[in-house]
Amino acid sequence: MSKGLFIVFEGGEGSGKTNHVQRTAKWLENKNHTVLQTHEPGGSELGKKIRNLLLDSKADNIHPRSELFLFLADRSEHIESVIKPALTEQKIILCDRFTGSTFAYQIGARRLTGEEVIKATEQYSRDNIEPDIVIYLDVDPEVGMQRKLHQPKHEMSKFDSETIIFHSKVRSYFQKLAENEDNWTTINANQTLDEVQSQVEKVIGELL
């Protein structure tokens, strides 16, 4: 039986999170672990509907505060209907985005005020559930956005059309979190997928 773990992948656009979640799942399954791949927003049935509202490239008129509460509603449902049951079943959960993205995008880039209130509300939304480890894939925004240009248009979200300045603010806040949070580890995602994946497996291997 797998040792239950909650592993989060964080990073800016084009950092390779989704790719590495998929690669890591295959690697763990080959080691006979039971794995759940999930993501935010949209990891639950309700979350899928919220995701459509949040990431629609035409939905650029949502107030940042409203956007924040949609993300937190998604997280609350995700925790209750997906994360908690998987932890009870001792699965290894690989989650593409979580708390760090909320703070980096809403506080770091959107510049929402009331940081302490936002953090307290976010903590309440996840019922104090904490990841065992957060793997932060740190990519230069210029590199990340160049990678995004090669993705199919249907995979693009409204965040992909934001400016480099916006994405630089996101990165700066992610880096701040990585420096101050004990359960975060940083991997240089400017490297090739194979180089990054090798480091991801080393980090997770130490937890198994």
N, C-alpha and C positions, 0 to 999 in steps of 0.2 A: 504493500500500500504506500502511496505517496505521502511524504511529509507535507502537510498543508502549508502553503506559502502564498503571500500576496505580494506580487512583484509588479511594479509600475514602471513603464517606459515614458519618459518625458523628453521634450525637445521642440525646437521651432519647426517651421515649415521646411520640408525637405531634409530633415535630420535622419530619416530612415526608420522611424519608430515602427511603423506598420510592418515593414519588411523584416525587421529584427524580431518582432513578436512572433511572426510566422516561422522564421528560421529557428527561433529558440523553442517554440512548441514542438517542432519536428525533432530537434535534438533531445529534448526531455522525453518525448514519447518513445524514442529509440532506446532510452534508458529505463523504459517501463514505468514512467511516471504518468499519473492521470492529470491532464492539463485542460484548463479552461482558458480560451482566448476571448477577451472582451475589450471594450473600448468606450470612451466617452467623447462627446455625447452619443447616445443611441444604443447603449448596451442592454437595455430592457425594452419591452414592448411599448411602454409609454415613452421611453427615451427615443425610440425611432421617430415618433411623431414630433417630439421636441427638437430632435436633430434636424429634421426638415425645415423647421422654423428658423433655427439658428444659423445653419450653414448655406441656406439658399442665397445664391449670388445676387438675387434681386432684393433680398431682405436687408438693405443697408440703412434702413431708417428706424431700426429698433434702438431705443434709448439704451445706453450702456448699463444703466441700473436694471432695466428690464431684462437685458441680455444676461446679466449676472444671475438674476433669480431663475431664469429658464435653465441655465447651467446647473444651478443648485437643486432645482426640482428633478432634473435628470439624474443627478448624483444620488439624491435621497432614494429614488425608486431603484436605481442600480444597486445600491448597497443592500436594500431590503430584499429585492427579488432575485438578485444574481450573486453578489459577493458573499453575503452571509451564508446562504445555502451551500455554496461551493467550499467555503472554509469549514463548515460543519462536516462536509464529505471528505475533508482533507485533500482537496485538489490543489494543484499549483496553479494559481491564477496569474495570467499575464495580461495586464491592462494597459492599453494604449491611451494615455493621458489620465490625469486625476487632479488632485489638489493643486499641484504646481502650475498647471496650465491656467487654472482659474486665476491664480494670483498674478502670474506673468502677463496674461492678456488683459485682465480687467483692471488690475492695479498698476502694473508696470507700463502697459501700452495705452489702455483706455484712460488711465489717470483718474480712476474713481477715488473719491475721497472717503474718509472714514475707514482706514485700513484695519484698525482693531475690530470694528463692528463687522466688517466683511469677513475677517478671519474667524471671528466667533460664530457667525452665521454659517459659514462653510463647515466648521467643525461640527456644528449641530446637524447639518444636512447629511453628514456621513456617520452620525451616531458615534463619533470618536474612534471609528475604525482607522487604523494606521497601516500603511504598507510595511512589510518586512524590509524591503529595500526599494529605493527609487533609482533607476538607472537613467541618468541625464545624458542624452546624446547631444553634445555641444557642437553646433555647426555655425560657420560664418553665414550670416544672412544672404550674402551675395551668392555663396555656393549653394545654399539651400534653395533659393529661388530659381537658380539656373536649373537645378534638378527638377523642380516643379514644372518647368516649361516642357519637359519631355513626358509628362503624364497626360493621359486622355482628358479632354475637356470636361467630361462628366464627373471626373474625380476632383475637380477644382471647387473650392469653396470661396465664400466672400473674403476670407482672410488671405487668400492667395493674391488678391488684388490690392492689398494694403501696401504702403510704401516701405522702402528699405529702412527708413527712420523708425517706422512702427515696429518692424521685425527686430531692429537693433535694440529697441526698448524692451521687447519681449525677452531677447537673449540676456540683456543686462540683469533683468529680474530673476531669470532662471539661474544665472551665475551667482547671484546674491543668495538664493535659496540653497544652492549646492554648497556654498561656503559655510552656511550657518546651520544646516539640518544634518543631524548625526546619521540618519538613514539614507542619505543621498550619496551616490558615487558618480563621478563624471568621466565620460569617455569621449575622446576627440572624434567627432563624427565627420570631420573633413577627410578622413581616411577612406579606403575602399570598403565595400560591404564585408568582404572576407576578413579584413583586418579588424574592423569594428566587432564583427560577430565573434571572433576569437577572444576578444577581451570581455564581451558580454558573457560568454560561456565560462570564462575563468572566474568572473565575479559571482555568478550564480552557483557555479560548482562548489564554491566555498560555503554555501548555505545548505547544500544537500546533505 
